Amino acid sequence: MAHPLPQTLSIAPRGALTGTIAVPGDKSISHRALMFAALAVGTSRIAGLLEGEDVLATAAALRAMGATIERTGEGTWQVDGVGVGGLLQPTTALEMGNSGTSTRLLMGLVASHPITATFTGDASLSGRPMGRVIDPLAQMGADITASPGGKLPLMVRGLCPAVPISYTLPVASAQVKSAILLAGLNTPGITRVIEPVATRDHSERMLRGFGAELTIERTNEGRIIAIRGEAELKPQTITVPGDPSSAAFWLVAASIVPGSDIVVRNVGLNATRTGLIAALRLMGADITELDPRDVGGEPVADLRVRHTPLTAIDVPETLAPSMIDEYPVLFVAAAFAHGRTLARGAHELRVKESDRIAAMKAALEACGVAIEEFDDGLAITGTGGDPIPGGATVASLLDHRIAMSMTVAGLHAARPITIDDVAPVATSYPAFYTSLDALTGRA
Ligand code: S3P
């Protein structure tokens, strides 16, 4: 998938955000829904699928390995799976675009199938570490040849039957956990992942939903997740809940722009994903949950968010795994809080779609915000609610969340903020700017 041309955008304040919007389907759950459906025997139906570039990269790769995947309507998709063990040899490289989740999880799938697949990606993805999945998958018997530094492009030659392992995660990563569980699906015996720090548990929930034999034990070493291989997955009808990581931008935007009062509908509230809401509430944000319900086995609610002055906090490091994708926009919230917010313990931000610590420091500093950088986070001194100076051009560095976070910052800046390239927003939230228009009366 070629990256679209850069799109420069200038953002100036548009007044209060008001009204109601729904967020698109959860990215993590959308990837998994397609992958598990592609491994089931029979026809699965998915509603609410995120139709962003990352998820479309997963769909294309699964098609290249034999699954039949069709779009039947807006957000509704039908998948005819090949069965666990039934993936076919792809005839061209699997192009992963910007998507780390597609790459790492699909590497797991290929690792225990008798096929060989080459993974390629854009400049951002090609700079990201894959050693964290290569190590466990090689222990299971896959033969992986990576570019220097354990990077893309790389080739995975699967082993079938693979060898079950018991693996303690050295980094808190749901992608690594899921890659091993996916490899375990077609591996005889029991594959175990020990997770000292809990990360998003969508794979576990959904694999059980598809009929896999999966157990979770809580011990002193952490969560032990065990999956019995040579599983048979049964097709499902799935509704994907809205993405809390996409809702995050509106939660912060409404909190910082005076007069705002919005409702964000259909927000997934799985406890492994709600760290930002907890952090914003500690800062004094006014977020209320309306109509709590269950969607596709995940807790969901509509969130009402009203502008309120924010106070700086020391962000509890224990929240890091459940808000790992939300730090860029949390840094924006901190730029408008009263006092100095300290956010540390988030070293993983260095290896996301960009180095998000360096990227947000550069962008916010260019906009006149006082920032101190640490190896694992930032300290940000906020304006106490006044606009930040703005008036700079900032780099999104092929990172959707940097582009969207700096858009939010521009909504309360004294002078416009120009973002050099907002095209990456299409990887996770193609309707982001349409929703911004709707919330600011421009629809
Ligand atoms: C994801 C896990 C997280 C997250 C990413 C999506 C997933 O990555 O940052 O956006 O769907 O499993 P890590 O596993 O690298 O923490």
Residues whose N, C-alpha, C, O or C-beta is under 5 A from the ligand:
A	BS01	S3P	S28 T101 A172 S173 A174 Q175 V176 I324 D325
